[in-house]
């Protein structure tokens, strides 16, 4: 199970920046001043990117700790904390 956690940590480390890059790439491609749909509005993209940025950072931090093995032993009682 600990090996599984480490592999998942590596996956999170790799996938979070990729998803963030794809989100920014999609924003650049879809923002259009002459567009009439909501997807062409830059305000919508700014809001989406602002909300997703801390989520992506959290995934990277979680992935790093999981890859390092910080979650190998989880406390079973409050005395272990």
MODELLER restraints for C-alpha pairs under 7 A, 6 or more apart:
rsr = mdl.restraints
at = mdl.atoms
rsr.add(forms.Gaussian(group=physical.xy_distance, feature=features.Distance(at['CA:2:A'], at['CA:72:A']), mean=5.57, stdev=0.5))
rsr.add(forms.Gaussian(group=physical.xy_distance, feature=features.Distance(at['CA:5:A'], at['CA:66:A']), mean=6.04, stdev=0.5))
rsr.add(forms.Gaussian(group=physical.xy_distance, feature=features.Distance(at['CA:6:A'], at['CA:66:A']), mean=5.30, stdev=0.5))
rsr.add(forms.Gaussian(group=physical.xy_distance, feature=features.Distance(at['CA:6:A'], at['CA:67:A']), mean=4.32, stdev=0.5))
rsr.add(forms.Gaussian(group=physical.xy_distance, feature=features.Distance(at['CA:6:A'], at['CA:69:A']), mean=6.52, stdev=0.5))
rsr.add(forms.Gaussian(group=physical.xy_distance, feature=features.Distance(at['CA:7:A'], at['CA:67:A']), mean=6.87, stdev=0.5))
rsr.add(forms.Gaussian(group=physical.xy_distance, feature=features.Distance(at['CA:9:A'], at['CA:62:A']), mean=6.89, stdev=0.5))
rsr.add(forms.Gaussian(group=physical.xy_distance, feature=features.Distance(at['CA:9:A'], at['CA:63:A']), mean=3.71, stdev=0.5))
rsr.add(forms.Gaussian(group=physical.xy_distance, feature=features.Distance(at['CA:9:A'], at['CA:64:A']), mean=6.15, stdev=0.5))
rsr.add(forms.Gaussian(group=physical.xy_distance, feature=features.Distance(at['CA:9:A'], at['CA:66:A']), mean=4.74, stdev=0.5))
rsr.add(forms.Gaussian(group=physical.xy_distance, feature=features.Distance(at['CA:9:A'], at['CA:67:A']), mean=4.73, stdev=0.5))
rsr.add(forms.Gaussian(group=physical.xy_distance, feature=features.Distance(at['CA:10:A'], at['CA:63:A']), mean=5.96, stdev=0.5))
rsr.add(forms.Gaussian(group=physical.xy_distance, feature=features.Distance(at['CA:10:A'], at['CA:67:A']), mean=5.86, stdev=0.5))
rsr.add(forms.Gaussian(group=physical.xy_distance, feature=features.Distance(at['CA:12:A'], at['CA:59:A']), mean=5.93, stdev=0.5))
rsr.add(forms.Gaussian(group=physical.xy_distance, feature=features.Distance(at['CA:12:A'], at['CA:60:A']), mean=6.15, stdev=0.5))
rsr.add(forms.Gaussian(group=physical.xy_distance, feature=features.Distance(at['CA:12:A'], at['CA:63:A']), mean=4.97, stdev=0.5))
rsr.add(forms.Gaussian(group=physical.xy_distance, feature=features.Distance(at['CA:13:A'], at['CA:60:A']), mean=4.93, stdev=0.5))
rsr.add(forms.Gaussian(group=physical.xy_distance, feature=features.Distance(at['CA:13:A'], at['CA:63:A']), mean=5.06, stdev=0.5))
rsr.add(forms.Gaussian(group=physical.xy_distance, feature=features.Distance(at['CA:13:A'], at['CA:64:A']), mean=6.50, stdev=0.5))
rsr.add(forms.Gaussian(group=physical.xy_distance, feature=features.Distance(at['CA:16:A'], at['CA:56:A']), mean=5.21, stdev=0.5))
rsr.add(forms.Gaussian(group=physical.xy_distance, feature=features.Distance(at['CA:16:A'], at['CA:59:A']), mean=6.19, stdev=0.5))
rsr.add(forms.Gaussian(group=physical.xy_distance, feature=features.Distance(at['CA:16:A'], at['CA:60:A']), mean=6.28, stdev=0.5))
rsr.add(forms.Gaussian(group=physical.xy_distance, feature=features.Distance(at['CA:17:A'], at['CA:56:A']), mean=6.95, stdev=0.5))
rsr.add(forms.Gaussian(group=physical.xy_distance, feature=features.Distance(at['CA:20:A'], at['CA:56:A']), mean=6.85, stdev=0.5))
rsr.add(forms.Gaussian(group=physical.xy_distance, feature=features.Distance(at['CA:27:A'], at['CA:45:A']), mean=6.02, stdev=0.5))
rsr.add(forms.Gaussian(group=physical.xy_distance, feature=features.Distance(at['CA:30:A'], at['CA:39:A']), mean=6.43, stdev=0.5))
rsr.add(forms.Gaussian(group=physical.xy_distance, feature=features.Distance(at['CA:30:A'], at['CA:40:A']), mean=5.44, stdev=0.5))
rsr.add(forms.Gaussian(group=physical.xy_distance, feature=features.Distance(at['CA:31:A'], at['CA:40:A']), mean=4.40, stdev=0.5))
rsr.add(forms.Gaussian(group=physical.xy_distance, feature=features.Distance(at['CA:31:A'], at['CA:41:A']), mean=5.98, stdev=0.5))
rsr.add(forms.Gaussian(group=physical.xy_distance, feature=features.Distance(at['CA:31:A'], at['CA:42:A']), mean=5.70, stdev=0.5))
rsr.add(forms.Gaussian(group=physical.xy_distance, feature=features.Distance(at['CA:32:A'], at['CA:40:A']), mean=5.07, stdev=0.5))
rsr.add(forms.Gaussian(group=physical.xy_distance, feature=features.Distance(at['CA:75:A'], at['CA:81:A']), mean=6.43, stdev=0.5))
